[in-house]
């Protein structure tokens, strides 16, 4: 893109008719014309590069922000919220002077093109968001979606993604404590690789992305800038995949976790010595993002000399330097008298650091190259004033027919033997089978503060060793539910994550989300998105869990085929003492099993309808958020007061899936009795929401049932922990050995 002579601001003003490759950089014609209008002239090549990446769908949220405003407009009052939407990550108060920051983001398209590096740099990017808030990262989570489990390309994508997540996270010394793995043919060409991270800090250590104080220095530190990741935000992450287009491999970043580990320690030491005024990580859009966001969020302007940027490749043009998404880089704003000490700390940690500019008392972002001014913009126009689209949206014509195709009318097992056979098939299906082959590649316990990790309902980390204060996090989403009804599907994702946190004994506090959808240029997809956001915003308001931030990933589509709408919701909770946590596994024989909540005939989008009938149709389970809140309060109280020894939420696969998982983890069987008013099929396989399975010590039964009765929560005694099989009395028996073989052999066999 670089032209000869140097394309300076003066040159751009004097040569208005020079043709620029705005379309190649992902801009629409009217967007380019808007840039010209803002500047009062044509942009330089460097300015065009900055606007193209910062106005991309991935960075500007231009198709989604009109809907995302609901998260602010409907935000519940929360004493816990310290930093909300708009910063690198949200921050919540968890008590005792501690704050926790957390966020989930997507790295979907890069992970399809280059699975290992795409997934690895997804972890690296989300961890830098956490560092940028002033926190020490303490854990990661990874919600994943792949194509059909038996498809040949899944064998290419999944092992690479898992190796990338494990390789990067393990090298950083961060425990991987949660997430999920889902297989569905709709993700065949568009796997979803969402990465989340959690960090802990004291309240006084919170840092924000702003450049304030004229004369303060702008320091770029971390890895050298190379040619990897150029156009990643504007092209790779903001377009629909099309087999006819050239390879997008050059747009995938390359990660170095050891460099990132040094960057973490270097940054935290600089924070500890109060050397940093403002800070921003370099992720999507690289220097274009860091400089424009720091400048626009501060009180002045910024002047940068691009020649001072340390390069891996000396042939890079200024446009390429500004667009590069090379990993393991950060930008800090430091007072002049503290620069020497900042650089000393960087040198101690073997981190390259260079002063590349300073904060000015003006209101412009000016960037120089070889003595010429190549950028002169109002930084807000780059970082915040991108186009805003009110995309047309309409309920798809096929939605009524899809919902009318009622899964409740599918043929059901006619005999106990057939029911047994279908239960075994369900337990062995890729989505319900054990994911140990995947999760065993992650380190769950490094740092020594992991209290719970997968396959528990939520991951849990100890924050304070003396008091036992801890936090829990769960991520959930069901694209099948959302395809049937996006509004309800989003609320079901929220409800399940909320319930999973409460099941372990933690109180849900706040939400981050990763909204994965197809092309916003398709009115049907845009309707799905609008409905899902509305559902999530309404649900968070009702549950009192504010959205602290998140990510939108659009264009998850190959040709005309979009993925199922997949809103992934992360809920963070707090627990006063991690010693009181509740695990999934059955603990002792003789304990009584209680089913909490109401069970109805709800099979739309269910695991049973998918595994047994390859069917998707009808309506998803109903949502009762007040019931979810009540259930959570009971689970938290019972955990705190020692009334239950194990608990498991009911979701995909229904009650039988929960029983099998708890039995196999605890190596103890269960005898169940079908309650009056329910048939065995509905009892075992319904996916009604707002339910949990708990194991109650006999000594606590009266206290527990009295509490449930007083609060109005249905609690039905359904059996006992006992033996070495799962026995549904009057129906069938499944030995634990047979269940274990079915549950644990599926994924290794598929991926061997």
DOPA-380786 format. One record per residue (C-alpha): x, y, z; residue in three letters. Coordinates in steps of 0.25 Angstrom, whole numbers, padded with zeros to 4 digits, always signed. Layout:
REM residues N
XYZala...
END
This chain:
REM residues 752
+0000+0000+0000unk+0011+0010+0003unk+0014+0019-0009unk+0026+0027-0014unk+0027+0039-0011unk+0023+0037+0004unk+0008+0039+0005unk+0008+0050+0015unk-0004+0058+0020unk+0000+0069+0011unk+0002+0060-0001unk-0012+0055+0002unk-0018+0069+0002unk-0011+0072-0011unk-0014+0060-0019unk-0029+0057-0017unk-0031+0048-0029unk-0022+0037-0025unk-0029+0024-0024unk-0028+0017-0011unk-0031+0002-0009unk-0042+0004+0001unk-0050-0008-0004unk-0039-0018-0002unk-0038-0013+0012unk-0052-0016+0015unk-0058-0003+0014unk-0071+0000+0007unk-0072+0012-0003unk-0081+0020+0006unk-0071+0017+0018unk-0059+0022+0010unk-0067+0035+0006unk-0070+0037+0020unk-0055+0037+0024unk-0053+0047+0013unk-0064+0056+0019unk-0058+0055+0033unk-0044+0058+0028unk-0048+0069+0018unk-0039+0062+0008unk-0035+0048+0004unk-0028+0040+0014unk-0014+0036+0014unk-0010+0021+0012unk-0007+0021+0027unk-0020+0027+0031unk-0028+0018+0022unk-0022+0006+0028unk-0026+0011+0042unk-0040+0014+0038unk-0042+0001+0031unk-0038-0008+0043unk-0045+0001+0053unk-0058+0002+0045unk-0058-0013+0043unk-0070-0021+0048unk-0060-0027+0058unk-0055-0014+0064unk-0067-0004+0063unk-0079-0013+0065unk-0085-0005+0054unk-0097-0015+0052unk-0099-0019+0066unk-0097-0006+0075unk-0111-0002+0073unk-0116-0014+0079unk-0105-0015+0090unk-0109-0002+0096unk-0120-0010+0103unk-0109-0016+0112unk-0107-0001+0117unk-0122+0003+0116unk-0127-0009+0124unk-0115-0011+0133unk-0119-0015+0147unk-0114-0007+0159unk-0102-0014+0165unk-0093-0011+0176unk-0083-0020+0171unk-0080-0013+0158unk-0067-0006+0158unk-0064-0005+0143unk-0075-0007+0132unk-0076-0008+0117unk-0066+0000+0109unk-0053-0004+0115unk-0044-0016+0112unk-0052-0024+0122unk-0062-0023+0133unk-0058-0022+0147unk-0067-0026+0159unk-0065-0025+0174unk-0064-0039+0181unk-0062-0033+0195unk-0050-0032+0205unk-0044-0021+0196unk-0043-0031+0184unk-0048-0028+0170unk-0049-0038+0159unk-0049-0035+0144unk-0054-0045+0134unk-0057-0046+0119unk-0060-0055+0108unk-0056-0053+0093unk-0056-0060+0080unk-0045-0065+0071unk-0054-0073+0062unk-0049-0070+0047unk-0034-0070+0051unk-0036-0084+0057unk-0042-0090+0045unk-0031-0085+0036unk-0020-0089+0045unk-0026-0096+0057unk-0013-0096+0066unk-0009-0082+0065unk-0024-0077+0064unk-0027-0083+0077unk-0014-0080+0084unk-0015-0065+0081unk-0029-0065+0085unk-0024-0069+0099unk-0013-0059+0098unk-0022-0047+0094unk-0032-0049+0105unk-0021-0051+0116unk-0015-0037+0111unk-0029-0031+0113unk-0029-0036+0127unk-0015-0030+0130unk-0019-0017+0124unk-0029-0015+0135unk-0018-0016+0145unk-0021-0031+0149unk-0013-0043+0150unk-0019-0054+0142unk-0023-0066+0150unk-0031-0075+0140unk-0036-0077+0126unk-0048-0084+0121unk-0052-0088+0107unk-0066-0090+0101unk-0064-0098+0088unk-0073-0102+0076unk-0068-0111+0065unk-0075-0118+0053unk-0080-0132+0053unk-0072-0141+0062unk-0069-0151+0051unk-0066-0141+0040unk-0052-0142+0034unk-0049-0127+0036unk-0053-0128+0051unk-0041-0137+0052unk-0033-0126+0046unk-0039-0114+0054unk-0042-0120+0068unk-0028-0125+0071unk-0021-0113+0067unk-0030-0104+0074unk-0029-0112+0087unk-0014-0113+0086unk-0013-0097+0084unk-0022-0095+0096unk-0014-0104+0104unk+0000-0100+0099unk-0002-0086+0101unk-0010-0086+0115unk-0001-0097+0120unk+0012-0089+0117unk+0006-0077+0123unk+0003-0085+0136unk-0012-0082+0136unk-0021-0093+0140unk-0032-0096+0130unk-0045-0098+0139unk-0057-0098+0130unk-0064-0097+0117unk-0071-0107+0108unk-0070-0115+0095unk-0081-0116+0086unk-0082-0123+0072unk-0092-0119+0061unk-0092-0120+0046unk-0096-0105+0046unk-0082-0101+0051unk-0075-0110+0040unk-0068-0098+0033unk-0069-0088+0044unk-0064-0094+0058unk-0066-0085+0070unk-0054-0083+0078unk-0058-0074+0090unk-0047-0071+0100unk-0050-0066+0114unk-0041-0061+0125unk-0042-0057+0140unk-0032-0047+0147unk-0031-0043+0162unk-0027-0030+0167unk-0029-0020+0179unk-0039-0009+0177unk-0028+0002+0176unk-0020-0006+0165unk-0031-0004+0154unk-0025+0002+0142unk-0032+0008+0130unk-0029+0010+0115unk-0027+0025+0114unk-0016+0035+0111unk-0016+0047+0120unk-0006+0057+0124unk+0001+0066+0113unk+0016+0062+0112unk+0014+0048+0117unk+0021+0037+0109unk+0015+0026+0100unk+0023+0013+0102unk+0021+0001+0093unk+0026-0011+0100unk+0026-0026+0097unk+0029-0034+0084unk+0034-0027+0072unk+0024-0024+0061unk+0023-0033+0049unk+0015-0036+0037unk+0005-0046+0044unk-0009-0043+0046unk-0010-0032+0036unk-0024-0030+0033unk-0029-0040+0043unk-0040-0030+0049unk-0044-0024+0036unk-0044-0036+0027unk-0043-0049+0034unk-0052-0046+0045unk-0062-0037+0038unk-0066-0045+0025unk-0073-0058+0022unk-0064-0070+0018unk-0064-0073+0003unk-0057-0084-0003unk-0054-0076-0016unk-0046-0066-0008unk-0031-0067-0007unk-0025-0073+0006unk-0026-0064+0018unk-0015-0071+0025unk-0006-0058+0026unk-0017-0052+0034unk-0015-0061+0046unk-0006-0057+0057unk+0006-0065+0063unk+0007-0066+0078unk+0018-0068+0087unk+0013-0071+0101unk+0027-0070+0108unk+0028-0055+0103unk+0014-0053+0108unk+0018-0058+0122unk+0029-0048+0123unk+0020-0037+0118unk+0010-0041+0130unk+0021-0040+0140unk+0027-0028+0135unk+0013-0021+0134unk+0009-0025+0148unk+0022-0020+0154unk+0020-0007+0147unk+0006-0006+0153unk+0012-0009+0167unk+0021+0003+0166unk+0010+0012+0161unk+0017+0015+0148unk+0006+0014+0138unk-0005+0025+0135unk-0012+0018+0125unk-0010+0005+0117unk-0016-0003+0105unk-0013-0017+0100unk-0010-0018+0085unk-0020-0028+0080unk-0030-0027+0068unk-0025-0015+0059unk-0012-0014+0067unk-0005+0000+0068unk-0017+0006+0060unk-0026+0002+0072unk-0016+0005+0083unk-0013+0019+0079unk-0027+0023+0075unk-0034+0017+0087unk-0023+0023+0097unk-0024+0036+0091unk-0039+0037+0090unk-0041+0032+0104unk-0032+0042+0110unk-0031+0057+0112unk-0022+0061+0100unk-0016+0057+0087unk-0005+0048+0084unk+0008+0049+0075unk+0015+0036+0070unk+0027+0034+0062unk+0025+0020+0055unk+0040+0019+0052unk+0042+0016+0066unk+0034+0003+0066unk+0043-0009+0068unk+0041-0018+0056unk+0043-0032+0052unk+0042-0029+0037unk+0049-0016+0033unk+0041-0016+0020unk+0028-0013+0026unk+0021-0001+0021unk+0015+0009+0031unk+0001+0004+0027unk+0005-0010+0031unk+0012-0006+0044unk-0002+0001+0048unk-0010-0011+0044unk-0001-0023+0049unk-0007-0031+0060unk+0006-0037+0064unk+0004-0043+0078unk+0009-0040+0092unk+0010-0025+0091unk+0004-0014+0100unk+0004+0001+0100unk+0006+0009+0113unk+0005+0024+0116unk+0016+0028+0126unk+0020+0041+0133unk+0033+0046+0128unk+0040+0045+0141unk+0036+0030+0142unk+0040+0026+0128unk+0054+0021+0132unk+0049+0012+0144unk+0038+0006+0134unk+0049+0003+0124unk+0058-0003+0135unk+0047-0012+0139unk+0045-0016+0124unk+0059-0019+0123unk+0059-0027+0136unk+0048-0036+0129unk+0055-0036+0116unk+0044-0029+0109unk+0047-0019+0098unk+0041-0005+0101unk+0042+0007+0093unk+0037+0021+0095unk+0029+0023+0082unk+0022+0036+0085unk+0015+0046+0095unk+0002+0051+0100unk-0001+0065+0094unk-0010+0076+0099unk-0017+0077+0086unk-0028+0068+0081unk-0022+0061+0069unk-0015+0048+0067unk-0002+0050+0059unk+0007+0039+0054unk+0020+0042+0047unk+0028+0033+0038unk+0042+0037+0032unk+0040+0051+0036unk+0026+0053+0029unk+0013+0053+0036unk+0005+0042+0031unk-0007+0042+0040unk-0014+0054+0046unk-0028+0051+0051unk-0038+0053+0062unk-0036+0040+0070unk-0050+0039+0073unk-0054+0038+0059unk-0045+0026+0057unk-0048+0019+0070unk-0063+0022+0073unk-0070+0029+0062unk-0070+0018+0052unk-0083+0015+0044unk-0095+0010+0051unk-0104+0001+0043unk-0119-0001+0046unk-0119-0014+0038unk-0132-0019+0033unk-0137-0031+0041unk-0149-0040+0039unk-0154-0053+0046unk-0150-0063+0036unk-0161-0070+0027unk-0157-0083+0032unk-0158-0080+0047unk-0173-0084+0048unk-0171-0097+0041unk-0159-0100+0050unk-0166-0098+0063unk-0178-0106+0058unk-0170-0118+0056unk-0172-0122+0070unk-0161-0131+0076unk-0171-0135+0087unk-0178-0143+0076unk-0166-0152+0072unk-0167-0167+0074unk-0163-0170+0088unk-0158-0184+0094unk-0169-0194+0095unk-0162-0203+0105unk-0152-0202+0117unk-0142-0209+0108unk-0143-0199+0097unk-0143-0187+0108unk-0130-0194+0113unk-0124-0195+0099unk-0127-0180+0096unk-0121-0175+0110unk-0108-0183+0107unk-0108-0177+0093unk-0110-0163+0098unk-0099-0164+0109unk-0089-0169+0098unk-0093-0158+0088unk-0082-0148+0085unk-0089-0136+0092unk-0092-0144+0105unk-0080-0153+0105unk-0068-0150+0114unk-0059-0139+0109unk-0047-0144+0117unk-0039-0146+0104unk-0040-0131+0102unk-0039-0126+0116unk-0027-0135+0120unk-0019-0127+0111unk-0021-0114+0120unk-0014-0112+0133unk-0025-0110+0143unk-0017-0108+0156unk-0005-0100+0153unk-0003-0088+0163unk-0010-0097+0174unk-0023-0089+0175unk-0032-0097+0167unk-0044-0102+0175unk-0053-0108+0164unk-0050-0110+0149unk-0057-0118+0138unk-0065-0126+0138unk-0071-0119+0150unk-0083-0110+0147unk-0074-0097+0149unk-0060-0095+0151unk-0056-0089+0164unk-0043-0081+0168unk-0038-0078+0182unk-0036-0063+0183unk-0031-0061+0198unk-0024-0073+0205unk-0027-0068+0219unk-0042-0066+0218unk-0045-0076+0207unk-0052-0065+0198unk-0053-0070+0184unk-0060-0068+0170unk-0067-0077+0161unk-0070-0076+0146unk-0078-0084+0136unk-0080-0082+0122unk-0093-0088+0114unk-0100-0087+0101unk-0109-0096+0093unk-0110-0092+0078unk-0121-0102+0076unk-0130-0095+0086unk-0127-0082+0080unk-0130-0087+0066unk-0144-0090+0071unk-0146-0077+0078unk-0134-0067+0079unk-0141-0059+0091unk-0143-0072+0099unk-0130-0078+0095unk-0122-0066+0100unk-0129-0067+0113unk-0127-0082+0115unk-0112-0080+0113unk-0112-0069+0124unk-0121-0078+0133unk-0112-0090+0131unk-0099-0082+0134unk-0106-0075+0146unk-0111-0089+0151unk-0097-0095+0149unk-0090-0085+0157unk-0101-0086+0168unk-0100-0101+0168unk-0086-0101+0173unk-0090-0091+0185unk-0086-0078+0179unk-0095-0066+0177unk-0096-0061+0163unk-0091-0046+0161unk-0089-0042+0147unk-0089-0046+0132unk-0080-0046+0120unk-0085-0051+0107unk-0079-0055+0093unk-0090-0054+0083unk-0087-0063+0071unk-0096-0061+0059unk-0096-0062+0043unk-0096-0050+0034unk-0103-0038+0038unk-0106-0035+0024unk-0116-0046+0025unk-0129-0040+0031unk-0132-0054+0037unk-0119-0055+0044unk-0121-0040+0049unk-0134-0044+0054unk-0128-0055+0062unk-0117-0046+0067unk-0127-0035+0071unk-0136-0045+0079unk-0125-0052+0086unk-0119-0038+0091unk-0133-0034+0095unk-0135-0047+0103unk-0121-0046+0109unk-0123-0032+0114unk-0137-0035+0119unk-0132-0047+0126unk-0120-0040+0133unk-0129-0029+0137unk-0139-0039+0144unk-0127-0047+0151unk-0120-0035+0155unk-0107-0039+0148unk-0101-0027+0139unk-0094-0030+0126unk-0080-0025+0129unk-0075-0026+0114unk-0073-0037+0104unk-0071-0039+0089unk-0079-0040+0076unk-0075-0050+0065unk-0083-0048+0052unk-0081-0054+0038unk-0080-0068+0044unk-0085-0073+0031unk-0081-0081+0019unk-0088-0076+0006unk-0103-0076+0010unk-0101-0086+0022unk-0101-0079+0035unk-0097-0085+0048unk-0109-0087+0058unk-0110-0074+0066unk-0100-0077+0078unk-0100-0067+0089unk-0090-0072+0099unk-0092-0066+0113unk-0082-0066+0125unk-0087-0064+0139unk-0077-0060+0150unk-0081-0063+0164unk-0074-0061+0178unk-0073-0071+0190unk-0069-0067+0204unk-0062-0079+0207unk-0058-0089+0196unk-0057-0100+0207unk-0073-0100+0206unk-0073-0103+0191unk-0082-0114+0185unk-0077-0123+0175unk-0084-0131+0165unk-0079-0145+0169unk-0088-0154+0179unk-0080-0154+0192unk-0086-0165+0201unk-0095-0177+0199unk-0108-0176+0206unk-0110-0161+0203unk-0124-0157+0198unk-0126-0152+0184unk-0135-0140+0182unk-0140-0134+0169unk-0142-0119+0171unk-0152-0112+0161unk-0163-0116+0152unk-0162-0126+0141unk-0171-0125+0128unk-0171-0131+0114unk-0161-0122+0108unk-0153-0128+0097unk-0151-0117+0087unk-0136-0116+0083unk-0133-0127+0093unk-0121-0136+0093unk-0131-0148+0092unk-0138-0142+0079unk-0124-0140+0073unk-0117-0153+0076unk-0129-0163+0074unk-0137-0156+0063unk-0127-0146+0057unk-0138-0135+0059unk-0138-0121+0062unk-0152-0114+0063unk-0163-0110+0073unk-0161-0100+0084unk-0149-0100+0094unk-0152-0102+0109unk-0159-0090+0116unk-0151-0081+0124unk-0156-0076+0138unk-0145-0067+0143unk-0152-0065+0157unk-0151-0080+0159unk-0136-0080+0155unk-0134-0069+0165unk-0141-0077+0176unk-0134-0090+0172unk-0120-0082+0173unk-0124-0077+0187unk-0127-0091+0192unk-0114-0097+0186unk-0106-0086+0191unk-0112-0087+0205unk-0111-0102+0205unk-0097-0102+0201unk-0093-0092+0212unk-0100-0099+0223unk-0096-0113+0220unk-0109-0118+0216unk-0105-0124+0202unk-0092-0132+0199unk-0093-0132+0184unk-0102-0124+0173unk-0103-0124+0158unk-0111-0116+0149unk-0121-0122+0139unk-0119-0117+0125unk-0115-0125+0112unk-0119-0140+0114unk-0128-0137+0125unk-0128-0144+0139unk-0122-0157+0134unk-0110-0150+0129unk-0108-0143+0142unk-0109-0156+0150unk-0099-0163+0141unk-0089-0152+0142unk-0090-0151+0157unk-0090-0166+0158unk-0077-0168+0150unk-0070-0156+0156unk-0073-0162+0170unk-0072-0176+0166unk-0085-0179+0173unk-0098-0184+0167unk-0112-0179+0170unk-0126-0185+0171unk-0137-0177+0165unk-0152-0177+0166unk-0161-0171+0156unk-0170-0161+0163unk-0185-0161+0163unk-0190-0153+0151unk-0178-0155+0142unk-0175-0166+0132unk-0161-0172+0132unk-0157-0166+0119unk-0161-0151+0123unk-0155-0153+0136unk-0142-0157+0131unk-0140-0149+0118unk-0148-0136+0119unk-0140-0124+0118unk-0149-0115+0126unk-0141-0103+0132unk-0140-0098+0146unk-0136-0112+0152unk-0125-0118+0160unk-0121-0132+0166unk-0116-0132+0180unk-0111-0142+0189unk-0115-0140+0204unk-0109-0147+0216unk-0120-0154+0224unk-0117-0145+0236unk-0120-0133+0228unk-0133-0137+0221unk-0143-0131+0230unk-0136-0118+0230unk-0134-0117+0215unk-0148-0121+0212unk-0154-0111+0222unk-0145-0100+0215unk-0150-0104+0201unk-0165-0105+0206unk-0164-0091+0213unk-0158-0085+0201unk-0168-0091+0191unk-0158-0099+0183unk-0163-0113+0179unk-0153-0124+0184unk-0156-0138+0181unk-0149-0150+0187unk-0146-0159+0175unk-0136-0169+0181unk-0123-0172+0188unk-0108-0173+0185unk-0105-0188+0185unk-0098-0199+0179unk-0090-0200+0166unk-0101-0198+0156unk-0111-0187+0152unk-0124-0195+0154unk-0138-0189+0150unk-0147-0198+0158unk-0157-0205+0150unk-0150-0200+0137unk-0136-0204+0135unk-0122-0205+0141unk-0109-0200+0135unk-0096-0204+0142unk-0086-0193+0144unk-0075-0201+0137unk-0084-0201+0124unk-0088-0187+0126unk-0073-0183+0127unk-0069-0190+0115unk-0080-0183+0107unk-0078-0170+0113unk-0063-0169+0112unk-0059-0177+0099unk-0067-0168+0089unk-0057-0156+0087unk-0044-0164+0087unk-0050-0173+0077unk-0055-0162+0068unk-0042-0154+0069unk-0032-0165+0069unk
END
